[in-house]
Amino acid sequence: MGVLVSFPWTTFVKNLWKDSSGLAFDESGDPTTYFWVHLALAITSFLLGTGIGVLGFRGVRALRREGAST
């Protein structure tokens, strides 16, 4: 699940980085607040999704080990 959540966000960050609409970067090429907020959202979502995916995978492995030992 965590990996599935990661792919859209990595694509979003790539598109954000290449943005030429003026939202992500101002006229001088400096990042705007829009850029930083959306980058923080993408990184947070990526990390939470990965962490939850790791926890879920560990839980499934633990259940399988418990079932195999009984």
C-alpha positions in Angstrom: 0.0 0.0 0.0 2.7 2.4 0.9 4.5 1.9 -2.3 1.3 2.5 -4.3 0.9 5.8 -2.5 4.5 6.9 -3.3 4.3 6.7 -7.1 1.8 9.6 -7.6 3.7 11.8 -5.2 7.0 11.2 -6.9 5.4 12.1 -10.3 3.8 15.2 -8.6 7.2 16.4 -7.3 8.8 15.9 -10.8 6.0 18.0 -12.3 6.3 20.6 -9.6 10.0 20.9 -10.2 9.4 21.4 -14.0 6.5 23.9 -13.4 6.6 26.9 -15.7 3.2 28.3 -14.8 4.6 30.7 -12.2 3.1 28.9 -9.3 6.2 27.0 -8.1 8.8 29.5 -9.1 8.7 33.3 -9.4 10.1 35.4 -12.2 13.7 35.2 -10.9 13.5 31.4 -10.6 13.3 31.2 -6.8 10.9 28.7 -5.2 7.6 30.2 -4.0 5.6 29.3 -0.9 3.4 27.1 -3.1 6.5 25.1 -4.0 7.7 24.6 -0.4 4.2 23.7 0.9 3.5 21.2 -1.8 7.0 19.7 -1.5 6.5 19.2 2.2 3.1 17.6 1.6 4.6 15.2 -0.9 7.5 14.2 1.3 5.3 13.8 4.3 2.9 11.6 2.4 5.7 9.5 0.9 7.3 8.9 4.3 3.9 8.1 6.0 2.9 5.8 3.2 6.2 4.0 3.3 6.2 3.7 7.1 2.6 2.3 7.1 3.5 -0.1 4.3 6.5 -1.4 6.3 4.4 -1.9 9.4 1.7 -3.7 7.4 4.3 -6.0 5.8 5.8 -6.8 9.2 2.4 -7.6 10.6 1.6 -10.0 7.7 4.9 -11.7 8.2 4.3 -12.0 12.0 0.9 -13.5 11.4 2.3 -16.0 8.9 5.0 -17.1 11.4 2.5 -17.4 14.1 0.2 -19.5 12.0 3.1 -21.8 10.8 4.2 -22.4 14.4 0.8 -23.6 15.7 
